[in-house]
Amino acid sequence: MKTLIGGAVAAVIGVIGLAIWFDAFLQLLAGAIPVMLLLGGCLALYLGFDELKDTWQKDTGVEPGGSGQSESEAEKYRKENEELKKQLEELKAEK
């Protein structure tokens, strides 16, 4: 109940304050809108560029956020993986 009464009083005071300082409110709004548009635009540019970069990496076959391993290291691990698979198949065949 206290919250309801406090909220009603705050709303009434806010409406009165807005009526009294309407010109100041419009000045504040006029200054805040361009800043919000600038920050929102910068955020949209950053997110769009990040998405575009991920698309480029998928097209070139590089995993996004990869560890930066060279192709020779990747090939080495690929060969090692194939050898381990062969050994596993041999062990399964022995059983």
C-alpha positions as CSV (number, residue, x, y, z in Angstrom):
1,M,0.0,0.0,0.0
2,K,2.9,2.3,0.8
3,T,4.4,1.7,-2.6
4,L,1.1,2.5,-4.4
5,I,0.7,5.8,-2.5
6,G,4.4,6.7,-3.0
7,G,4.1,5.9,-6.7
8,A,1.0,8.1,-7.1
9,V,2.6,11.0,-5.2
10,A,5.8,10.7,-7.4
11,A,3.7,10.6,-10.6
12,V,1.7,13.7,-9.5
13,I,4.9,15.6,-8.6
14,G,6.4,14.5,-12.0
15,V,3.5,15.8,-13.9
16,I,3.6,19.1,-12.0
17,G,7.4,19.4,-12.5
18,L,7.0,18.6,-16.2
19,A,4.4,21.3,-16.6
20,I,6.5,23.9,-14.8
21,W,9.8,23.1,-16.5
22,F,8.5,22.0,-19.9
23,D,11.0,24.2,-21.7
24,A,13.9,22.8,-19.8
25,F,12.6,19.3,-20.5
26,L,12.5,20.0,-24.2
27,Q,16.1,21.3,-24.1
28,L,17.2,18.2,-22.3
29,L,15.3,16.0,-24.8
30,A,16.8,18.0,-27.7
31,G,20.3,17.4,-26.3
32,A,19.7,13.7,-25.4
33,I,18.2,12.5,-28.7
34,P,21.3,13.2,-30.9
35,V,23.6,11.5,-28.4
36,M,21.3,8.5,-28.2
37,L,21.2,8.3,-32.0
38,L,25.0,8.6,-32.2
39,L,25.6,5.8,-29.7
40,G,22.9,3.6,-31.2
41,G,24.4,4.1,-34.7
42,C,27.9,3.2,-33.4
43,L,26.6,0.1,-31.8
44,A,24.7,-1.0,-34.9
45,L,27.9,-0.4,-37.0
46,Y,30.0,-2.5,-34.6
47,L,27.5,-5.3,-34.5
48,G,27.0,-5.3,-38.3
49,F,30.8,-5.3,-38.9
50,D,31.2,-8.2,-36.5
51,E,28.5,-10.2,-38.3
52,L,30.1,-9.4,-41.6
53,K,33.5,-10.5,-40.4
54,D,32.0,-13.8,-39.2
55,T,30.4,-14.3,-42.7
56,W,33.8,-13.6,-44.4
57,Q,35.5,-16.2,-42.1
58,K,32.9,-18.8,-42.9
59,D,33.3,-18.2,-46.6
60,T,37.1,-18.6,-46.4
61,G,36.8,-21.8,-44.3
62,V,38.3,-20.3,-41.2
63,E,36.5,-20.9,-38.0
64,P,35.3,-17.7,-36.3
65,G,37.3,-17.1,-33.1
66,G,39.8,-19.7,-34.1
67,S,43.1,-20.2,-32.3
68,G,45.1,-18.9,-35.2
69,Q,46.8,-22.3,-35.9
70,S,48.7,-22.5,-39.1
71,E,47.7,-25.0,-41.8
72,S,50.7,-27.1,-41.1
73,E,49.7,-27.5,-37.5
74,A,46.2,-28.3,-38.5
75,E,47.4,-30.9,-41.0
76,K,49.7,-32.4,-38.3
77,Y,46.7,-32.9,-35.9
78,R,44.6,-34.3,-38.8
79,K,47.2,-36.9,-39.5
80,E,47.6,-37.8,-35.8
81,N,43.8,-38.1,-35.5
82,E,43.7,-40.5,-38.5
83,E,46.5,-42.6,-37.0
84,L,44.7,-42.9,-33.7
85,K,41.5,-43.9,-35.5
86,K,43.5,-46.7,-37.3
87,Q,44.9,-47.9,-34.0
88,L,41.5,-47.9,-32.4
89,E,40.1,-49.9,-35.3
90,E,42.9,-52.4,-34.9
91,L,42.2,-52.8,-31.2
92,K,38.6,-53.3,-31.8
93,A,39.4,-56.0,-34.5
94,E,41.6,-57.9,-32.0
95,K,38.8,-58.3,-29.5
